[in-house]
Amino acid sequence: MSEIFKGLPKVGYEGAQSKNPLAFKYYDADAAVLGKPMKEHLKFAMAWWHNLCATGTDMFGPGTADKLFGAAAYGTMEHAHAKVEAGFEFMEKLGIEYFCFHDVDLVPEAQDIKETNARIDEITDHIKEKQAATGKKVLWVTANMFSNPRYMNGAGSSNSAEVFCFAAAQVKKMLDVAVKLGADGYTFWGGREGYETLLNTDVGLEQENIAQLMRMAVQYGRQIGFDGDFYIEPKPKEPMKHQYDFDAASAAGFLKKFGLAGDFKLNVEANHATLAGHSFQHDLRIARVEGVFGSVDANQGDLLLGWDTDEFPWSVYETTFAMYEILQAGGFTKGGLNFDSKNRRPSYTYDDMFKGFILGMDAFALGLVKAAALIEDGRIDAFVKERYASYGSGYGAKIRDGSATLEELSAIAEGLGAPSLPGSGRQEELQSIVNQVLFG
């Protein structure tokens, strides 16, 4: 197929002083940060659904962007193949090594699931050929179990056992695809795994059924040789009023309750965290301390809007704190930074597609550099260690190791008399350190 993004060059690194909008200012793929190239710290991935499928359609109007990529019409296999060519050219020009997708991002869904699966086989043959030619890898795959009307009440959480069977069939097929294309992960995003009203909902049954679908996925995946990570992607609401994977904490609790933590980790999305009333850093921290940090959907929400806007990340505060948590977690293993981000509706050109990714990649590259600087500076970590120093010896250490009793600690408290204040939290000083490291 001929070049699709004509006139758009391979994007290179030109440094912070460059005024070229089609150049990286901070992302230098091979530059070393904490002893490892940027590209290994960041593991950028292209989301098929937003980048190649989203045209800017919203509830108030049709799309503005042409995502036909030379095909005659949307919803055809010709268009599906055109997206493959466009996606690989796009990744090649931006130096992106990974991609991820839902089943119906790749092909139009047919009325008969057997026909849909045949289309998936055809298109993944094409993708596999492109992988062999370019070396591009699949970060993770997933099944869209929220768009089709049959999933109006969820997939694993559906009140219909028939619908559950369709969900199982989609998961099975995408695990087959994961093995075929060498994917490093499989993600469950429960877009409708929740409820609108408790008046018609058996919460216990629905959660048990979701867990059962996940168990079957693990069993089948391991059986066919899938050795990647399984992920849950937390989200509190939208489209359902309440979704069971509300945030990192509730998702981690769900995994532990149903014995899934050994196979599952979390794919944390920035915009989903803020919809839950948390910061992006908060959900990453919870995933880290719970031992289930896995991968990241990199985007940013608009705090003045109450929905999932999926904007390209640009706040260096956000990306710095995100990379701080990721570095403290030991970095990515099988996961990475998937840009679950889309251009704004008025940004509808091919140029805009490139500039969105340049913005996001630069923002995370700068965040990586600044997070590494915060760690190397050491003052924040040293203060946190000092703040909890009383638990390092004496009765504090006994509290930590579980050997203290209530009677013993009560006697200590009586001997202390009036308690002293626990020491200043020095929040303003720490925030000043952050600003100094970012802008000094």
C-alpha positions as CSV (number, residue, x, y, z in Angstrom):
1,M,0.0,0.0,0.0
2,S,1.3,3.5,-0.8
3,E,2.3,6.0,2.0
4,I,-0.7,7.2,3.9
5,F,0.7,10.0,6.0
6,K,2.3,11.8,3.1
7,G,4.5,14.8,3.9
8,L,4.8,13.7,7.6
9,P,8.4,12.8,8.4
10,K,9.8,10.3,10.8
11,V,9.8,12.2,14.0
12,G,13.2,12.7,15.7
13,Y,14.6,14.2,18.8
14,E,15.7,17.9,18.4
15,G,15.9,19.0,22.1
16,A,14.1,21.5,24.3
17,Q,14.9,24.5,22.2
18,S,13.4,23.2,19.0
19,K,10.4,25.0,17.6
20,N,9.6,22.2,15.1
21,P,6.1,20.9,16.0
22,L,6.9,17.6,14.5
23,A,10.0,16.9,16.6
24,F,10.5,15.5,20.1
25,K,11.7,18.1,22.6
26,Y,12.3,15.7,25.5
27,Y,11.9,12.1,24.3
28,D,15.3,10.9,23.3
29,A,14.7,7.2,23.0
30,D,18.2,6.0,23.6
31,A,19.2,8.6,26.3
32,A,20.0,6.9,29.6
33,V,18.0,7.7,32.7
34,L,18.9,5.8,35.9
35,G,21.1,3.5,33.8
36,K,18.4,2.5,31.3
37,P,17.3,4.0,27.9
38,M,14.2,6.1,28.0
39,K,12.4,3.8,25.6
40,E,12.8,0.9,28.1
41,H,11.5,3.0,31.0
42,L,8.5,4.3,29.0
43,K,7.5,1.4,26.6
44,F,5.1,3.6,24.6
45,A,2.1,1.9,22.9
46,M,-0.5,3.0,20.4
47,A,-4.1,2.4,21.2
48,W,-5.8,1.1,18.0
49,W,-9.3,2.3,19.1
50,H,-8.6,6.0,19.6
51,N,-5.8,6.6,17.1
52,L,-7.1,4.6,14.1
53,C,-10.9,4.4,14.8
54,A,-12.0,7.5,16.6
55,T,-13.3,10.2,14.3
56,G,-14.4,12.7,16.9
57,T,-18.0,11.6,17.0
58,D,-19.8,12.6,20.2
59,M,-23.4,12.6,21.5
60,F,-24.0,16.0,19.9
61,G,-22.6,15.5,16.4
62,P,-20.8,13.3,13.9
63,G,-17.1,12.8,13.4
64,T,-14.8,15.4,12.0
65,A,-11.7,13.3,11.3
66,D,-11.2,11.2,8.2
67,K,-9.9,7.8,9.4
68,L,-10.6,5.9,6.2
69,F,-6.9,5.9,5.3
70,G,-7.7,5.5,1.6
71,A,-10.5,2.9,2.0
72,A,-13.8,3.5,0.2
73,A,-16.0,3.1,3.2
74,Y,-16.1,2.5,7.0
75,G,-17.1,-0.9,8.4
76,T,-15.5,-3.0,5.6
77,M,-12.6,-5.4,5.6
78,E,-10.9,-3.1,3.1
79,H,-11.0,-0.4,5.8
80,A,-9.8,-2.9,8.4
81,H,-6.7,-3.7,6.2
82,A,-6.2,0.1,5.6
83,K,-6.0,0.6,9.4
84,V,-3.3,-2.0,9.7
85,E,-1.2,-0.2,7.1
86,A,-1.9,3.2,8.7
87,G,-1.1,1.9,12.2
88,F,2.2,0.4,11.3
89,E,3.3,3.5,9.3
90,F,2.3,5.7,12.2
91,M,4.2,3.7,14.7
92,E,7.3,3.5,12.5
93,K,7.3,7.3,12.0
94,L,7.0,8.0,15.7
95,G,9.4,5.3,16.9
96,I,6.6,3.5,18.9
97,E,7.4,-0.2,19.5
98,Y,4.1,-1.5,20.9
99,F,0.3,-1.4,20.2
100,C,-2.9,-2.7,21.7
101,F,-6.5,-3.3,20.6
102,H,-10.0,-4.6,21.2
103,D,-11.3,-7.3,18.8
104,V,-13.8,-5.0,17.1
105,D,-11.2,-2.2,16.7
106,L,-9.6,-4.5,14.1
107,V,-12.6,-5.6,12.1
108,P,-16.3,-4.8,11.8
109,E,-18.4,-7.1,14.0
110,A,-20.7,-9.4,12.0
111,Q,-24.1,-10.7,13.0
112,D,-22.6,-14.2,13.5
113,I,-19.7,-14.5,15.9
114,K,-18.2,-17.2,13.6
115,E,-18.0,-14.7,10.8
116,T,-16.4,-12.1,13.2
117,N,-13.8,-14.6,14.2
118,A,-13.0,-15.4,10.6
119,R,-12.5,-11.7,9.9
120,I,-10.2,-11.5,13.0
121,D,-8.2,-14.4,11.6
122,E,-7.8,-12.6,8.3
123,I,-6.7,-9.3,9.8
124,T,-4.4,-10.8,12.4
125,D,-2.6,-12.6,9.5
126,H,-2.0,-9.2,8.0
127,I,-0.8,-7.8,11.4
128,K,1.5,-10.8,11.9
129,E,3.1,-10.1,8.6
130,K,3.6,-6.4,9.5
131,Q,5.1,-7.4,12.9
132,A,7.6,-9.7,11.1
133,A,8.7,-6.9,8.8
134,T,8.9,-4.1,11.5
135,G,9.5,-5.8,14.9
136,K,6.5,-4.1,16.5
137,K,5.0,-5.9,19.5
138,V,1.6,-6.2,21.1
139,L,1.4,-4.8,24.6
140,W,-2.0,-6.3,25.3
141,V,-5.2,-7.3,23.7
142,T,-8.8,-7.2,24.9
143,A,-12.4,-8.0,23.9
144,N,-15.0,-5.2,23.5
145,M,-17.7,-6.5,25.8
146,F,-19.6,-3.2,26.2
147,S,-20.6,-1.8,22.8
148,N,-22.9,-4.5,21.4
149,P,-26.4,-4.1,22.7
150,R,-26.3,-7.6,24.1
151,Y,-23.9,-6.2,26.8
152,M,-26.4,-3.6,28.0
153,N,-26.2,-5.2,31.5
154,G,-22.5,-6.1,31.3
155,A,-20.7,-9.2,30.2
156,G,-19.6,-11.3,33.1
157,S,-22.1,-9.3,35.2
158,S,-25.0,-9.9,32.8
159,N,-28.3,-11.3,34.1
160,S,-28.3,-13.6,31.0
161,A,-26.3,-16.8,30.8
162,E,-26.6,-16.6,27.0
163,V,-24.8,-13.3,27.0
164,F,-22.2,-14.7,29.4
165,C,-21.5,-17.4,26.7
166,F,-20.9,-14.7,24.1
167,A,-18.5,-12.9,26.5
168,A,-16.6,-16.2,27.1
169,A,-16.4,-16.8,23.3
170,Q,-14.9,-13.3,22.7
171,V,-12.4,-13.7,25.5
172,K,-11.3,-17.2,24.2
173,K,-10.8,-15.8,20.7
174,M,-8.7,-12.9,21.9
175,L,-6.6,-15.1,24.0
176,D,-6.0,-17.2,20.8
177,V,-5.0,-13.9,19.2
178,A,-2.7,-13.0,22.1
179,V,-0.7,-16.2,21.6
180,K,-0.8,-15.8,17.8
181,L,0.7,-12.3,17.9
182,G,2.9,-12.7,21.0
183,A,1.0,-10.3,23.2
184,D,2.5,-9.5,26.6
185,G,-0.9,-9.0,28.3
186,Y,-4.7,-9.4,28.2
187,T,-6.9,-6.7,29.8
188,F,-10.4,-6.9,31.3
189,W,-12.0,-3.5,31.1
190,G,-15.5,-4.0,32.6
191,G,-17.1,-1.1,30.7
192,R,-20.6,-2.2,31.8
193,E,-19.7,-4.5,34.7
194,G,-21.8,-2.7,37.2
195,Y,-25.3,-1.5,37.9
196,E,-27.7,1.3,37.2
197,T,-30.0,0.6,40.3
198,L,-29.7,-1.9,43.2
199,L,-33.5,-2.5,42.9
200,N,-32.9,-5.1,40.1
201,T,-29.3,-6.2,40.9
202,D,-27.9,-9.2,42.7
203,V,-24.4,-7.7,43.4
204,G,-23.0,-10.9,44.9
205,L,-24.0,-13.1,42.0
206,E,-22.6,-10.5,39.5
207,Q,-19.2,-10.2,41.2
208,E,-18.9,-14.0,41.5
209,N,-19.7,-14.4,37.8
210,I,-17.2,-11.8,36.8
211,A,-14.5,-13.6,38.8
212,Q,-15.6,-16.9,37.2
213,L,-15.1,-15.5,33.7
214,M,-11.6,-14.3,34.7
215,R,-10.7,-17.7,36.2
216,M,-11.8,-19.4,33.0
217,A,-9.7,-17.0,31.0
218,V,-6.6,-17.7,33.1
219,Q,-7.2,-21.5,32.9
220,Y,-7.6,-21.4,29.1
221,G,-4.8,-18.9,28.5
222,R,-2.2,-20.9,30.4
223,Q,-3.4,-24.1,28.7
224,I,-2.7,-22.6,25.2
225,G,0.7,-21.2,26.2
226,F,-0.2,-17.5,27.0
227,D,2.5,-16.5,29.5
228,G,1.6,-12.8,29.7
229,D,0.0,-10.8,32.5
230,F,-3.8,-10.4,32.9
231,Y,-5.0,-7.0,33.9
232,I,-8.1,-5.3,35.3
233,E,-8.5,-1.7,34.4
234,P,-10.3,0.2,37.2
235,K,-13.1,2.7,36.4
236,P,-15.7,4.1,38.8
237,K,-18.6,4.9,36.5
238,E,-19.6,5.8,32.9
239,P,-21.4,4.2,31.3
240,M,-22.8,2.4,34.3
241,K,-23.7,4.4,37.4
242,H,-21.4,2.2,39.5
243,Q,-18.8,-0.2,38.2
244,Y,-17.4,-2.9,40.4
245,D,-13.7,-2.1,39.6
246,F,-14.3,1.4,41.0
247,D,-10.6,2.2,41.7
248,A,-7.3,0.6,42.3
249,A,-8.1,-0.3,45.9
250,S,-11.5,-1.9,45.1
251,A,-10.0,-3.8,42.2
252,A,-7.1,-5.1,44.3
253,G,-9.6,-6.2,47.0
254,F,-11.7,-8.0,44.3
255,L,-8.6,-9.9,43.1
256,K,-7.7,-10.9,46.6
257,K,-11.2,-11.9,47.5
258,F,-11.6,-14.2,44.5
259,G,-8.0,-15.6,44.5
260,L,-7.0,-13.9,41.3
261,A,-4.1,-11.8,42.5
262,G,-1.5,-14.4,41.4
263,D,-2.3,-13.9,37.7
264,F,-3.9,-10.4,37.6
265,K,-2.4,-6.9,37.9
266,L,-3.9,-3.5,37.3
267,N,-3.8,-1.4,34.2
268,V,-4.2,2.0,35.7
269,E,-5.7,4.9,33.7
270,A,-5.2,8.5,34.7
271,N,-8.6,9.7,33.7
272,H,-10.3,6.9,35.4
273,A,-8.5,7.7,38.7
274,T,-9.7,11.3,38.6
275,L,-13.3,10.2,37.9
276,A,-13.0,8.1,41.1
277,G,-12.0,11.3,43.0
278,H,-8.4,10.4,43.2
279,S,-5.2,11.6,41.6
280,F,-3.4,9.5,39.0
281,Q,-0.5,9.1,41.5
282,H,-2.9,7.8,44.1
283,D,-4.1,4.9,42.1
284,L,-0.6,4.1,41.0
285,R,0.6,4.2,44.6
286,I,-2.2,1.9,45.7
287,A,-1.4,-0.5,42.9
288,R,2.2,-0.5,43.9
289,V,1.7,-1.0,47.7
290,E,-0.9,-3.8,47.0
291,G,1.7,-5.5,44.7
292,V,-0.6,-5.4,41.6
293,F,1.0,-2.6,39.5
294,G,1.1,-3.7,35.9
295,S,0.5,-1.3,33.1
296,V,-0.8,2.2,32.4
297,D,-3.4,3.8,30.2
298,A,-1.7,7.2,29.6
299,N,-4.1,10.1,29.2
300,Q,-5.4,13.1,31.2
301,G,-8.9,14.2,32.1
302,D,-10.4,17.7,32.3
303,L,-11.3,18.3,35.9
304,L,-13.9,20.8,34.8
305,L,-15.8,18.1,33.0
306,G,-17.5,15.1,34.6
307,W,-16.7,12.4,32.0
308,D,-13.9,10.4,30.5
309,T,-12.3,12.9,28.1
310,D,-9.2,10.9,27.3
311,E,-7.0,13.9,26.5
312,F,-3.3,13.5,25.6
313,P,-1.3,14.0,28.8
314,W,0.5,17.3,29.0
315,S,0.8,18.2,32.7
316,V,4.4,17.6,33.7
317,Y,3.3,17.5,37.4
318,E,1.1,14.6,36.6
319,T,3.6,12.7,34.5
320,T,6.4,13.4,37.0
321,F,4.4,11.9,39.9
322,A,3.2,9.0,37.7
323,M,6.8,8.2,36.7
324,Y,7.9,8.6,40.3
325,E,5.5,5.8,41.3
326,I,6.4,3.6,38.4
327,L,10.1,3.9,39.1
328,Q,9.5,3.2,42.8
329,A,7.6,0.1,41.7
330,G,10.7,-1.1,39.8
331,G,9.4,0.0,36.4
332,F,7.5,-2.0,33.8
333,T,7.9,-5.7,33.2
334,K,5.3,-6.8,30.7
335,G,3.3,-3.6,30.9
336,G,3.9,-0.2,29.4
337,L,2.5,3.3,28.7
338,N,-0.5,2.8,26.3
339,F,-1.8,6.1,25.0
340,D,-5.5,5.7,25.6
341,S,-5.8,9.3,24.3
342,K,-7.6,10.9,21.5
343,N,-7.3,14.3,19.7
344,R,-10.0,16.9,20.5
345,R,-12.8,17.0,18.0
346,P,-11.6,20.2,16.4
347,S,-8.1,18.6,16.0
348,Y,-9.0,16.5,13.0
349,T,-6.0,16.3,10.7
350,Y,-3.2,13.7,10.3
351,D,-0.8,16.4,11.6
352,D,-2.9,16.5,14.8
353,M,-2.6,12.8,15.2
354,F,1.2,13.0,15.2
355,K,1.2,16.2,17.4
356,G,-1.0,14.5,20.0
357,F,1.5,11.6,20.4
358,I,4.4,14.0,20.4
359,L,2.8,15.9,23.2
360,G,2.1,12.8,25.3
361,M,5.5,11.2,24.7
362,D,7.4,14.4,25.5
363,A,5.3,14.9,28.6
364,F,6.1,11.5,29.9
365,A,9.8,11.7,28.9
366,L,10.1,15.0,30.8
367,G,8.2,13.4,33.7
368,L,10.6,10.5,33.7
369,V,13.6,12.9,33.8
370,K,12.1,14.9,36.7
371,A,11.0,11.8,38.6
372,A,14.5,10.4,38.4
373,A,15.8,13.8,39.6
374,L,13.4,13.7,42.6
375,I,14.7,10.3,43.5
376,E,18.3,11.2,43.1
377,D,17.8,14.5,45.1
378,G,16.6,12.2,47.9
379,R,15.1,14.8,50.2
380,I,11.5,13.6,49.9
381,D,12.3,10.0,50.4
382,A,14.6,10.9,53.3
383,F,11.9,12.9,55.0
384,V,9.3,10.1,54.7
385,K,11.8,7.7,56.2
386,E,12.5,10.1,59.0
387,R,8.8,10.8,59.6
388,Y,8.2,7.1,60.5
389,A,11.5,6.6,62.4
390,S,9.7,5.9,65.7
391,Y,8.7,2.5,64.3
392,G,12.3,1.5,63.8
393,S,13.2,0.6,67.4
394,G,11.7,-0.1,70.8
395,Y,8.0,-0.4,71.1
396,G,7.5,1.0,67.6
397,A,9.4,-1.9,66.2
398,K,7.3,-4.3,68.2
399,I,4.2,-2.7,66.8
400,R,5.5,-3.3,63.3
401,D,6.6,-6.9,63.9
402,G,3.3,-7.8,65.6
403,S,4.8,-8.7,69.0
404,A,3.3,-5.8,70.9
405,T,0.0,-6.3,72.9
406,L,-2.7,-3.8,73.8
407,E,-1.9,-4.2,77.5
408,E,1.8,-3.4,76.9
409,L,1.1,-0.4,74.7
410,S,-1.5,0.9,77.1
411,A,1.0,0.8,80.0
412,I,3.5,2.7,77.8
413,A,0.9,5.3,77.1
414,E,0.1,5.8,80.8
415,G,3.8,6.2,81.5
416,L,4.2,8.9,78.8
417,G,1.7,11.3,80.3
418,A,0.5,13.9,77.9
419,P,1.3,12.9,74.3
420,S,3.6,15.0,72.2
421,L,2.6,16.1,68.7
422,P,3.8,13.7,66.0
423,G,6.1,16.2,64.2
424,S,5.4,18.6,61.3
425,G,4.3,17.1,58.0
426,R,6.3,19.9,56.2
427,Q,3.9,19.7,53.2
428,E,4.7,23.1,52.0
429,E,8.5,22.5,52.2
430,L,8.1,19.3,50.2
431,Q,6.0,21.0,47.5
432,S,8.7,23.6,47.3
433,I,11.3,20.9,46.7
434,V,9.2,19.5,43.9
435,N,9.0,22.9,42.2
436,Q,12.8,23.4,42.7
437,V,13.5,20.0,41.1
438,L,11.1,20.7,38.2
439,F,12.0,24.3,37.4
440,G,15.2,25.1,39.3
